[in-house]
Structure formats: structure tokens, C-alpha cells
Amino acid sequence: MLIQVEFAGELPATAEKYVDLGEGEIGYRLDVRPNRLLQLMVQDVGPGLVGIRWTWPDDGVS
């Protein structure tokens, strides 16, 4: 599965891969690419949540 987010305006302050497979939440830092994209490819993920989250420079809320 490929998850991709493209930012048209302001870039986020932080971004991370978010994983919760039932044993607690884990975050892994992601860098916004020069083409303003965040991309995440995942394979063989069982039940749970996988996604991308970010915070804006002003508010700290994604």
C-alpha cells in the first residue's frame, strides 16, 4: 500500500509515520520531499492503524 500526501501551501513543522497494531502507538519521523510530498509504503500489515500525521508550525495540531 502506498500512502501519499502533497502540500500545496505551507509545509508542516513535523511529519511522521503513525503505527498502532494494538500494542501501543509508535511514530517514525518522515521528511517532506523537495516536491512537497510525504510518501509511505507499507507491506504485510495486520489489523491496526498505519498512516501519516503532521503538525503545523503555528498550532501543533495535525
Residue pairs with C-beta under 8 A, 6 or more apart in sequence:
1 41
1 42
1 43
1 45
1 50
2 39
2 40
2 41
3 39
3 40
3 41
3 42
3 50
3 51
3 52
4 37
4 38
4 39
4 40
5 37
5 38
5 52
5 54
6 36
6 37
7 32
7 36
7 37
7 38
8 36
10 56
10 57
11 32
11 36
12 32
12 54
12 55
12 56
12 57
12 62
13 54
13 55
13 56
13 57
13 60
14 29
14 54
14 55
15 29
15 30
15 31
15 32
15 38
15 52
15 53
15 54
15 55
16 27
16 28
16 29
16 30
16 52
16 53
16 54
17 27
17 28
17 30
17 40
17 50
17 51
17 52
18 25
18 26
18 27
18 49
18 50
18 51
18 52
18 53
19 25
19 26
19 27
19 28
19 48
19 49
19 50
20 26
20 48
20 49
21 45
21 46
21 47
21 48
21 49
22 47
22 48
27 53
30 38
30 40
30 52
32 38
33 39
38 52
38 54
40 50
40 51
40 52
42 50
53 62
54 62
55 61
55 62
56 62
